[in-house]
Structures are given as C-alpha cells and as structure tokens.
Amino acid sequence: MIKTTLAMYPQLEKWLLEHHPYDVPEIIALPIVAGAPDYLAWLAQESNGVEQGSTQ
C-alpha cells in the first residue's frame, strides 16, 4: 500500500506503470473519508513534492 494525495496520484501511477514487473499491476485509489487531523497533515506534508534523490 502506498499513501499519497490526489494531486500526486497521476505522477505515482505513471511511475508504477513504468517500473512494476507486472503487465497489469493492481493500481487503485481509495478515498479518505475521515482521519486523525495530525495524520492527515503529516500525509499532506510528506506528499508535497518529488522524493529526495529523484532525478526529476
């Protein structure tokens, strides 16, 4: 399971499709309908840009 924001989903999906060994990997998005405020803030902060060390 990979956690990200809706804004980052297209970039994540593209990366997964390019690097996953399966021809048709299971890539789905599930909505977050509620969550602990501190966790949701952490998720937003951690998902706000390109991974460190990336060549992008």
TORDRENVO-886970 format. One record per atom (N, C-alpha, C, CB): atom name; x, y, z; residue number from 1; chain. Coordinates in Angstrom, 1 decimal, always signed. Glycine has a CB too. Layout:
BEGIN
[fiti 'CA',[X,Y,Z],NUM,'A'];
...
***
This chain:
BEGIN
[fiti 'N',[+0.8,-1.2,+0.0],1,'A'];
[fiti 'CA',[+0.0,+0.0,+0.0],1,'A'];
[fiti 'C',[+0.9,+1.2,+0.0],1,'A'];
[fiti 'CB',[-1.0,+0.0,+1.2],1,'A'];
[fiti 'N',[+0.6,+2.2,-0.9],2,'A'];
[fiti 'CA',[+1.3,+3.4,-1.0],2,'A'];
[fiti 'C',[+0.3,+4.5,-0.7],2,'A'];
[fiti 'CB',[+2.0,+3.6,-2.4],2,'A'];
[fiti 'N',[+0.7,+5.5,+0.2],3,'A'];
[fiti 'CA',[-0.2,+6.6,+0.5],3,'A'];
[fiti 'C',[+0.3,+7.8,-0.1],3,'A'];
[fiti 'CB',[-0.2,+6.8,+2.1],3,'A'];
[fiti 'N',[-0.6,+8.6,-0.7],4,'A'];
[fiti 'CA',[-0.2,+9.9,-1.4],4,'A'];
[fiti 'C',[-1.5,+10.7,-1.4],4,'A'];
[fiti 'CB',[+0.4,+9.7,-2.8],4,'A'];
[fiti 'N',[-1.4,+11.9,-2.0],5,'A'];
[fiti 'CA',[-2.5,+12.8,-2.1],5,'A'];
[fiti 'C',[-3.1,+12.6,-3.5],5,'A'];
[fiti 'CB',[-2.1,+14.2,-1.9],5,'A'];
[fiti 'N',[-4.3,+13.1,-3.7],6,'A'];
[fiti 'CA',[-4.9,+13.0,-5.0],6,'A'];
[fiti 'C',[-4.1,+13.8,-6.1],6,'A'];
[fiti 'CB',[-6.4,+13.6,-5.0],6,'A'];
[fiti 'N',[-3.5,+14.9,-5.7],7,'A'];
[fiti 'CA',[-2.7,+15.7,-6.6],7,'A'];
[fiti 'C',[-1.5,+15.0,-7.1],7,'A'];
[fiti 'CB',[-2.3,+17.0,-5.9],7,'A'];
[fiti 'N',[-0.9,+14.1,-6.2],8,'A'];
[fiti 'CA',[+0.3,+13.3,-6.6],8,'A'];
[fiti 'C',[+0.0,+12.0,-7.3],8,'A'];
[fiti 'CB',[+1.1,+13.1,-5.3],8,'A'];
[fiti 'N',[-1.3,+11.6,-7.3],9,'A'];
[fiti 'CA',[-1.7,+10.3,-7.8],9,'A'];
[fiti 'C',[-1.2,+10.1,-9.3],9,'A'];
[fiti 'CB',[-3.1,+10.1,-7.7],9,'A'];
[fiti 'N',[-1.4,+11.0,-10.2],10,'A'];
[fiti 'CA',[-1.0,+10.8,-11.6],10,'A'];
[fiti 'C',[+0.5,+10.5,-11.7],10,'A'];
[fiti 'CB',[-1.4,+12.0,-12.5],10,'A'];
[fiti 'N',[+1.3,+11.2,-11.0],11,'A'];
[fiti 'CA',[+2.8,+11.0,-11.0],11,'A'];
[fiti 'C',[+3.1,+9.6,-10.5],11,'A'];
[fiti 'CB',[+3.5,+12.1,-10.2],11,'A'];
[fiti 'N',[+2.5,+9.2,-9.4],12,'A'];
[fiti 'CA',[+2.7,+7.9,-8.8],12,'A'];
[fiti 'C',[+2.3,+6.8,-9.7],12,'A'];
[fiti 'CB',[+2.0,+7.8,-7.4],12,'A'];
[fiti 'N',[+1.1,+6.9,-10.3],13,'A'];
[fiti 'CA',[+0.6,+5.9,-11.2],13,'A'];
[fiti 'C',[+1.6,+5.8,-12.4],13,'A'];
[fiti 'CB',[-0.8,+6.3,-11.7],13,'A'];
[fiti 'N',[+2.0,+6.8,-13.0],14,'A'];
[fiti 'CA',[+2.9,+6.8,-14.1],14,'A'];
[fiti 'C',[+4.2,+6.0,-13.7],14,'A'];
[fiti 'CB',[+3.3,+8.2,-14.6],14,'A'];
[fiti 'N',[+4.8,+6.4,-12.6],15,'A'];
[fiti 'CA',[+6.0,+5.7,-12.1],15,'A'];
[fiti 'C',[+5.8,+4.2,-11.9],15,'A'];
[fiti 'CB',[+6.5,+6.4,-10.8],15,'A'];
[fiti 'N',[+4.7,+3.9,-11.3],16,'A'];
[fiti 'CA',[+4.4,+2.5,-11.0],16,'A'];
[fiti 'C',[+4.2,+1.7,-12.3],16,'A'];
[fiti 'CB',[+3.1,+2.3,-10.2],16,'A'];
[fiti 'N',[+3.5,+2.2,-13.3],17,'A'];
[fiti 'CA',[+3.3,+1.6,-14.6],17,'A'];
[fiti 'C',[+4.7,+1.4,-15.3],17,'A'];
[fiti 'CB',[+2.4,+2.3,-15.4],17,'A'];
[fiti 'N',[+5.6,+2.3,-15.1],18,'A'];
[fiti 'CA',[+6.9,+2.2,-15.8],18,'A'];
[fiti 'C',[+7.8,+1.2,-15.1],18,'A'];
[fiti 'CB',[+7.5,+3.6,-15.9],18,'A'];
[fiti 'N',[+7.7,+1.0,-13.8],19,'A'];
[fiti 'CA',[+8.6,+0.3,-13.0],19,'A'];
[fiti 'C',[+8.1,-1.1,-12.5],19,'A'];
[fiti 'CB',[+9.1,+1.1,-11.9],19,'A'];
[fiti 'N',[+6.8,-1.3,-12.4],20,'A'];
[fiti 'CA',[+6.3,-2.5,-11.9],20,'A'];
[fiti 'C',[+6.5,-3.7,-12.8],20,'A'];
[fiti 'CB',[+4.8,-2.4,-11.5],20,'A'];
[fiti 'N',[+6.9,-4.9,-12.2],21,'A'];
[fiti 'CA',[+7.2,-6.0,-13.1],21,'A'];
[fiti 'C',[+6.0,-6.7,-13.7],21,'A'];
[fiti 'CB',[+7.9,-7.0,-12.3],21,'A'];
[fiti 'N',[+4.8,-6.4,-13.2],22,'A'];
[fiti 'CA',[+3.6,-7.0,-13.8],22,'A'];
[fiti 'C',[+3.1,-6.2,-15.0],22,'A'];
[fiti 'CB',[+2.4,-7.0,-12.8],22,'A'];
[fiti 'N',[+2.6,-7.0,-16.0],23,'A'];
[fiti 'CA',[+2.0,-6.3,-17.2],23,'A'];
[fiti 'C',[+0.8,-5.4,-16.8],23,'A'];
[fiti 'CB',[+1.5,-7.4,-18.2],23,'A'];
[fiti 'N',[+0.0,-5.9,-15.9],24,'A'];
[fiti 'CA',[-1.2,-5.2,-15.4],24,'A'];
[fiti 'C',[-1.2,-5.1,-13.9],24,'A'];
[fiti 'CB',[-2.5,-5.8,-16.0],24,'A'];
[fiti 'N',[-0.4,-4.2,-13.3],25,'A'];
[fiti 'CA',[-0.4,-4.2,-11.8],25,'A'];
[fiti 'C',[-1.7,-3.6,-11.2],25,'A'];
[fiti 'CB',[+0.8,-3.4,-11.3],25,'A'];
[fiti 'N',[-2.1,-4.1,-10.0],26,'A'];
[fiti 'CA',[-3.2,-3.5,-9.3],26,'A'];
[fiti 'C',[-2.9,-2.1,-8.8],26,'A'];
[fiti 'CB',[-3.7,-4.5,-8.2],26,'A'];
[fiti 'N',[-3.4,-1.1,-9.5],27,'A'];
[fiti 'CA',[-3.2,+0.3,-9.0],27,'A'];
[fiti 'C',[-4.6,+0.9,-8.9],27,'A'];
[fiti 'CB',[-2.3,+1.1,-10.1],27,'A'];
[fiti 'N',[-5.0,+1.1,-7.6],28,'A'];
[fiti 'CA',[-6.3,+1.7,-7.4],28,'A'];
[fiti 'C',[-6.1,+2.8,-6.4],28,'A'];
[fiti 'CB',[-7.2,+0.6,-6.8],28,'A'];
[fiti 'N',[-7.1,+3.7,-6.3],29,'A'];
[fiti 'CA',[-7.1,+4.8,-5.4],29,'A'];
[fiti 'C',[-8.4,+4.6,-4.5],29,'A'];
[fiti 'CB',[-7.1,+6.2,-6.1],29,'A'];
[fiti 'N',[-8.2,+4.8,-3.2],30,'A'];
[fiti 'CA',[-9.3,+4.7,-2.3],30,'A'];
[fiti 'C',[-9.5,+6.1,-1.6],30,'A'];
[fiti 'CB',[-9.1,+3.6,-1.2],30,'A'];
[fiti 'N',[-10.7,+6.5,-1.5],31,'A'];
[fiti 'CA',[-10.9,+7.8,-0.9],31,'A'];
[fiti 'C',[-10.7,+7.8,+0.6],31,'A'];
[fiti 'CB',[-12.3,+8.4,-1.2],31,'A'];
[fiti 'N',[-10.2,+8.9,+1.2],32,'A'];
[fiti 'CA',[-10.1,+9.1,+2.6],32,'A'];
[fiti 'C',[-11.3,+9.9,+3.0],32,'A'];
[fiti 'CB',[-8.7,+9.8,+3.1],32,'A'];
[fiti 'N',[-12.2,+9.3,+3.7],33,'A'];
[fiti 'CA',[-13.4,+10.0,+4.1],33,'A'];
[fiti 'C',[-13.3,+10.6,+5.5],33,'A'];
[fiti 'CB',[-14.6,+9.0,+4.1],33,'A'];
[fiti 'N',[-12.3,+10.2,+6.3],34,'A'];
[fiti 'CA',[-12.1,+10.7,+7.6],34,'A'];
[fiti 'C',[-10.7,+10.3,+8.0],34,'A'];
[fiti 'CB',[-13.2,+10.3,+8.6],34,'A'];
[fiti 'N',[-10.2,+11.0,+9.0],35,'A'];
[fiti 'CA',[-8.9,+10.6,+9.5],35,'A'];
[fiti 'C',[-8.5,+11.5,+10.7],35,'A'];
[fiti 'CB',[-7.8,+10.6,+8.4],35,'A'];
[fiti 'N',[-7.5,+11.1,+11.4],36,'A'];
[fiti 'CA',[-7.0,+11.9,+12.5],36,'A'];
[fiti 'C',[-6.3,+13.1,+11.9],36,'A'];
[fiti 'CB',[-5.9,+11.1,+13.4],36,'A'];
[fiti 'N',[-6.6,+14.3,+12.4],37,'A'];
[fiti 'CA',[-6.1,+15.5,+11.8],37,'A'];
[fiti 'C',[-4.5,+15.5,+11.7],37,'A'];
[fiti 'CB',[-6.5,+16.7,+12.6],37,'A'];
[fiti 'N',[-3.9,+15.1,+12.8],38,'A'];
[fiti 'CA',[-2.4,+15.1,+12.7],38,'A'];
[fiti 'C',[-1.9,+14.1,+11.6],38,'A'];
[fiti 'CB',[-1.8,+14.6,+14.1],38,'A'];
[fiti 'N',[-2.5,+13.0,+11.5],39,'A'];
[fiti 'CA',[-2.1,+12.1,+10.4],39,'A'];
[fiti 'C',[-2.3,+12.7,+9.0],39,'A'];
[fiti 'CB',[-2.8,+10.7,+10.5],39,'A'];
[fiti 'N',[-3.5,+13.3,+8.8],40,'A'];
[fiti 'CA',[-3.8,+13.8,+7.5],40,'A'];
[fiti 'C',[-2.8,+15.0,+7.2],40,'A'];
[fiti 'CB',[-5.2,+14.3,+7.5],40,'A'];
[fiti 'N',[-2.5,+15.8,+8.2],41,'A'];
[fiti 'CA',[-1.5,+16.9,+8.0],41,'A'];
[fiti 'C',[-0.1,+16.3,+7.6],41,'A'];
[fiti 'CB',[-1.4,+17.7,+9.3],41,'A'];
[fiti 'N',[+0.3,+15.2,+8.3],42,'A'];
[fiti 'CA',[+1.6,+14.5,+8.0],42,'A'];
[fiti 'C',[+1.6,+14.0,+6.6],42,'A'];
[fiti 'CB',[+1.8,+13.4,+9.0],42,'A'];
[fiti 'N',[+0.5,+13.4,+6.2],43,'A'];
[fiti 'CA',[+0.4,+12.8,+4.9],43,'A'];
[fiti 'C',[+0.5,+13.9,+3.8],43,'A'];
[fiti 'CB',[-1.0,+12.1,+4.7],43,'A'];
[fiti 'N',[-0.2,+15.0,+4.0],44,'A'];
[fiti 'CA',[-0.1,+16.1,+3.1],44,'A'];
[fiti 'C',[+1.3,+16.7,+3.0],44,'A'];
[fiti 'CB',[-1.1,+17.3,+3.5],44,'A'];
[fiti 'N',[+2.0,+16.8,+4.1],45,'A'];
[fiti 'CA',[+3.4,+17.3,+4.2],45,'A'];
[fiti 'C',[+4.3,+16.4,+3.5],45,'A'];
[fiti 'CB',[+3.8,+17.5,+5.6],45,'A'];
[fiti 'N',[+4.2,+15.1,+3.7],46,'A'];
[fiti 'CA',[+5.1,+14.1,+3.1],46,'A'];
[fiti 'C',[+4.9,+13.9,+1.6],46,'A'];
[fiti 'CB',[+5.0,+12.8,+3.9],46,'A'];
[fiti 'N',[+3.7,+14.3,+1.2],47,'A'];
[fiti 'CA',[+3.3,+14.0,-0.2],47,'A'];
[fiti 'C',[+3.4,+15.3,-1.1],47,'A'];
[fiti 'CB',[+2.0,+13.4,-0.3],47,'A'];
[fiti 'N',[+4.1,+16.3,-0.7],48,'A'];
[fiti 'CA',[+4.0,+17.6,-1.4],48,'A'];
[fiti 'C',[+5.0,+17.8,-2.4],48,'A'];
[fiti 'CB',[+4.1,+18.6,-0.4],48,'A'];
[fiti 'N',[+5.8,+16.8,-2.8],49,'A'];
[fiti 'CA',[+6.8,+17.0,-3.8],49,'A'];
[fiti 'C',[+7.5,+15.8,-4.2],49,'A'];
[fiti 'CB',[+7.9,+18.0,-3.3],49,'A'];
[fiti 'N',[+8.6,+15.9,-5.0],50,'A'];
[fiti 'CA',[+9.3,+14.8,-5.5],50,'A'];
[fiti 'C',[+10.2,+14.2,-4.5],50,'A'];
[fiti 'CB',[+10.2,+15.2,-6.8],50,'A'];
[fiti 'N',[+10.3,+12.9,-4.5],51,'A'];
[fiti 'CA',[+11.1,+12.2,-3.5],51,'A'];
[fiti 'C',[+12.6,+12.7,-3.5],51,'A'];
[fiti 'CB',[+11.1,+10.7,-3.8],51,'A'];
[fiti 'N',[+13.2,+12.8,-2.4],52,'A'];
[fiti 'CA',[+14.6,+13.2,-2.3],52,'A'];
[fiti 'C',[+15.4,+12.2,-3.1],52,'A'];
[fiti 'CB',[+15.1,+13.3,-0.8],52,'A'];
[fiti 'N',[+16.4,+12.7,-3.8],53,'A'];
[fiti 'CA',[+17.3,+11.9,-4.6],53,'A'];
[fiti 'C',[+16.7,+11.5,-6.0],53,'A'];
[fiti 'CB',[+17.6,+10.6,-3.8],53,'A'];
[fiti 'N',[+15.6,+12.0,-6.3],54,'A'];
[fiti 'CA',[+15.0,+11.8,-7.6],54,'A'];
[fiti 'C',[+15.7,+12.5,-8.6],54,'A'];
[fiti 'CB',[+13.5,+12.1,-7.6],54,'A'];
[fiti 'N',[+15.7,+12.0,-9.8],55,'A'];
[fiti 'CA',[+16.3,+12.7,-10.9],55,'A'];
[fiti 'C',[+15.4,+13.7,-11.6],55,'A'];
[fiti 'CB',[+16.9,+11.7,-12.0],55,'A'];
[fiti 'N',[+14.2,+13.8,-11.2],56,'A'];
[fiti 'CA',[+13.2,+14.8,-11.8],56,'A'];
[fiti 'C',[+13.5,+16.2,-11.4],56,'A'];
[fiti 'CB',[+11.8,+14.4,-11.5],56,'A'];
***
